Amino acid sequence: MPPKRVVQPAGRGREADGIFNIAYKEVTNPENATIVRSVVIFGAAVAFFHSSLSEFLIPP
């Protein structure tokens, strides 16, 4: 009878990636740069229009 082979799981050889590490890698990925930039600009625009600084855009 041949000896049993021990199969290592794929993630055992290196440190397991956490959700924050995976998210950071995806955000900093050059392929996603335009999407990340668009989301940041949209968030800044929403924050500006929600603040009191947006009242300067109203004509007197």
Secondary structure, 3 states (H helix, E strand, C coil): CCCCCCCCCHHHCCCCCCHHHHHHHHHCCHHHHHHHHHHHHHHHHHHHHHCHHHHHHCCC
